[in-house]
Amino acid sequence: MHNVNLLNQAGLENALESVGCLDIAEDLIEKMQEYVLYHTETAERFAIDIFTVVNNYTKKVHAIFNVLENEDGETNVKNVEFEVMHFTD
């Protein structure tokens, strides 16, 4: 079983905090980890969507992540980078 390491969690949290929805960080990270563990075999980019309520409006958070290539091939850790986040109504 692999472990998932989010390399730039602070960047993800800052992006969420800037729009007032830091409270979904844990859920978003859990969904990302689940996706990586069960749906990735190689380095790839993927998106996670999650809905939240901000100021009484439902917003869709669309976060893009990148699973980095495992250079040593022997570790059980999958390193992931947060790339960008978009918000829609």
Residue, then its C-alpha position, 0 to 999 in steps of 0.5 A: m500500500h502506498n502513502v500519499n504526500l501532498l508536497n504543498q499543502a500550505g498552498l492549497e490551504n491558502a487558496l481555500e482560505s482566500v475565498g473563505c472555505l478553508d473548512i473543506a481542506e480536510d475533505l478535499i485532501e482526503k478525496m485527493q488521497e483516495y483518488v491517488l491510492y485507488h486510481t493512479e499507477t503513473a504520474e498524471r494530472f487529475a481534478i477533484d471537485i467538491f461543493t461547499v457553501v460560501n456566504n449562503y451560495t453553493k460553490k463548486v471547487h475544482a482543484i487540479f493536482n499532479v502525481l509526480e513521477n517516482e524516480d527511485g521506484e522503490t518507495n511506497v510514497k506517492n508525491v502529489e502537488f497541488e497546482v491550481m483551483h477554480f471556483t464556480d457558482 
